[in-house]
Amino acid sequence: MIQEKNITKKLDRADELLDHGQLIDAIACLQELHELYPDDESVMLRLAWAYWDSGDKQRSIEYWEILLDRELQRKVFTGFAYDELVRIYKQEGQIESLVAICEKAARVQPEDVGLLKELGTAYLLSGQSEKSCDAFKMLTSMEADNPFFHCLLGQALLADGKNQEFENAYRQAGIIDPDEADRYLFQAADLCMKKGLFNEARELLLNCLELSPSNSLYYCSLGDILVATKKIPDAFVQYEKACEYNPAHTAAYLNRLGISLMKAEYFDNAVKAFESALSFDASIPCRQNLEEARQASGRSKKTSV
């Protein structure tokens, strides 16, 4: 009882110092407590936060790691320190450390789908795409009816260069959740676009339009692919279709087309798109883009298509 009163009194003092931003004094108080009561986790938790706020991130991480080791020894895994370390390692770009704690947690709690998901994501961030595939395959075997897990597997398969399996994973997500099938295919198309796989992205977007022919976003994205593959007239056609299905957003779509054309350095065509956008809605914020396109057009060797 005396020990509880002593530690409570000192913790209250440390909390008061922390509340007033007196971090150095608070840390000194907490370190004194930690030496007296080395197993008290409430003290270590406060030290972890106090060191982080003081800018000593490494000391903070040391205490979070101690707390994680204790979490992993319990029958019921709370995951508080684990979640905090995952956040910190991602934020700080410490990917090797992220992988290490995810592997440690997954070994202790192999049936925890949340930990397995985080492990697969960590492998993906670290460039270990094959291990990421293995983790997500295990995840889909544990919860075969979860479309999100099949999408995660798809991302890993694409990173590993297994393009057909990647596409199959996203299609499987659509089979599980048919009402959202076009959305999963659109996610796959977007990943292909980012990797420069324009033919694959185009086919996936055409599948999206078969499932949802009035979705303007799909026409816009198809138009962006056509810009990237230098098929400018066809790109305008797709954006016109987007405008037909959602006329209220015509100016916004044409502004997007102009930006896409600017990135591809088709400045003459970008001028046309921005001018068309302003003709539909003079308040659309693209006047600066238009001026930049006009100036770039005068310097560019690319001609209008």
Secondary structure, 3 states (H helix, E strand, C coil): CHHHHHHHHHHHHHHHHHHCCCHHHHHHHHHHHHHHCCCCHHHHHHHHHHHHHHCCHHHHHHHHHHHHHHHHHCCCCCCHHHHHHHHHHHHHCCHHHHHHHHHHHHHHCCCCHHHHHHHHHHHHHCCCHHHHHHHHHHHHHHCCCCHHHHHHHHHHHHHCCCHHHHHHHHHHHHHHCHHHHHHHHHHHHHHHHHCCCHHHHHHHHHHHHHHCCCCHHHHHHHHHHHHHCCCHHHHHHHHHHHHHHCHHHHHHHHHHHHHHHHHCCCHHHHHHHHHHHHHHCCCCCCHHHHHHHHHHHHHCCCCCC
